[in-house]
Amino acid sequence: MALTDATSNTEQIRRIINDLKQRYPRTKIYILSTSRGTIDSMNLSHTLGNEISGAIHTASMSEIAAFPFDKTVMRQLFVHHKNDGCKFTNYSAPDYAAQKHGIKLITISGGVGNGDPCEAFGHHGFAGVEQETIDAIKNWIKEK
């Protein structure tokens, strides 16, 4: 696993990808981002092409509804909590994009909805359903 701050800097991410591929040549590489970071993962899904196996967008920004996923070649996954209360990450946006582009949407429910609706300790951060969310993502990766 490699972690970085959110970025749309393709060359920076490409260097990380190349390093991982050199050290682990048979490993499949996915990018995963949450909330505001999904703007970067959407953009990277265009610029990285076949260099990685897929992009996973969790608690996506509403801009995801207008993104041209039909111009991407890698696998895409949306993961969103049905009750995400953040005004910037409406459930309807990934639901619409998933239907429009035939992309899988994993809908999470339950957990804890405490505190600021745009922070990690509520539905926006999948609080209380972290393992369920992780398992669903891992299962999707294994599907192909």
C-alpha positions in Angstrom: 0.0 0.0 0.0 1.2 3.5 -0.8 -0.5 6.6 0.7 -0.3 10.1 -0.5 -2.1 13.4 0.0 -4.8 14.0 -2.6 -3.4 15.1 -5.9 -4.2 15.3 -9.6 -0.5 15.4 -10.4 -0.2 12.6 -12.8 3.6 12.5 -12.9 3.8 12.3 -9.1 1.4 9.4 -9.0 3.0 7.8 -12.1 6.4 7.7 -10.2 4.7 6.0 -7.3 3.0 3.5 -9.6 6.3 2.8 -11.4 8.1 2.2 -8.1 5.4 -0.2 -6.9 5.4 -2.1 -10.2 9.2 -2.4 -10.1 9.1 -3.7 -6.5 6.0 -5.8 -6.9 5.7 -6.6 -10.6 2.6 -8.9 -10.3 0.6 -6.6 -8.1 -2.5 -4.9 -9.4 -2.7 -1.2 -8.5 -5.8 0.7 -7.7 -6.2 4.3 -6.6 -8.7 5.1 -3.9 -9.9 8.4 -2.7 -12.6 9.8 -0.4 -14.7 13.0 -0.5 -12.8 15.9 -2.0 -10.1 13.5 -3.1 -12.5 12.0 -5.5 -12.1 15.0 -7.8 -8.4 13.9 -8.1 -9.2 10.2 -8.6 -11.7 11.1 -11.3 -9.1 13.2 -13.1 -6.4 10.5 -12.6 -8.7 7.9 -14.1 -8.5 9.8 -17.4 -4.7 10.5 -17.4 -3.4 7.1 -16.1 -5.3 5.0 -18.7 -4.2 1.4 -18.5 -1.3 2.1 -16.1 -3.4 0.9 -13.1 -6.2 -1.6 -12.7 -8.9 0.7 -11.4 -10.2 3.7 -9.4 -12.3 3.6 -6.3 -14.3 6.7 -5.3 -15.8 6.8 -1.8 -18.1 9.5 -0.4 -17.8 11.2 -3.8 -18.2 14.9 -4.4 -21.4 15.7 -6.4 -19.2 16.6 -9.4 -19.0 12.9 -10.1 -22.5 13.0 -11.7 -21.1 15.1 -14.6 -17.8 13.4 -15.1 -17.3 11.7 -18.5 -16.5 8.2 -17.2 -17.3 6.9 -20.7 -13.9 8.2 -21.7 -12.0 6.1 -19.1 -10.6 2.7 -19.8 -10.0 1.4 -16.2 -12.4 -0.2 -13.9 -14.3 2.2 -11.6 -16.2 1.7 -8.4 -18.3 4.1 -6.3 -18.9 3.5 -2.6 -21.3 5.8 -0.8 -23.2 5.7 2.4 -26.9 6.0 1.7 -27.3 8.6 4.6 -24.2 10.7 3.9 -25.3 14.1 5.2 -22.5 16.2 3.7 -24.0 18.8 1.4 -21.1 18.3 -1.0 -21.5 14.5 -1.4 -25.1 13.7 -2.1 -25.9 10.1 -2.6 -27.9 10.9 -5.8 -24.6 12.0 -7.6 -22.8 8.6 -7.6 -26.2 6.8 -8.0 -26.8 8.8 -11.2 -23.2 8.3 -12.5 -23.4 4.6 -11.8 -26.6 4.2 -13.8 -25.4 6.4 -16.6 -22.1 4.7 -17.1 -22.8 1.2 -15.9 -20.4 1.5 -13.0 -20.9 -0.5 -9.9 -22.1 1.5 -6.8 -21.8 -0.1 -3.4 -24.4 1.4 -1.1 -23.5 1.3 2.6 -26.1 1.8 5.3 -26.0 1.7 9.1 -23.2 2.8 11.4 -22.9 6.1 13.2 -24.1 9.5 12.1 -22.4 11.7 14.8 -20.8 15.1 14.6 -20.1 17.2 11.5 -21.9 15.5 8.5 -18.8 16.2 6.3 -16.2 14.6 8.6 -15.0 11.1 9.3 -16.9 10.3 12.5 -20.3 10.0 10.8 -21.9 8.4 7.7 -19.6 10.5 5.5 -16.6 8.5 6.9 -18.5 5.2 7.1 -18.2 5.3 10.9 -19.3 2.1 12.5 -19.4 0.2 9.2 -15.7 0.5 8.3 -15.1 -3.3 8.0 -18.2 -3.8 5.9 -17.0 -1.0 3.6 -13.5 -2.4 3.3 -14.8 -5.9 2.7 -17.1 -4.7 0.0 -14.2 -2.9 -1.8 -11.9 -6.0 -1.4 -14.6 -8.2 -2.9 -15.1 -5.9 -5.9 -11.3 -5.9 -6.5 -11.4 -9.7 -6.5 -14.3 -9.9 -8.9 -12.2 -9.5 -12.0 
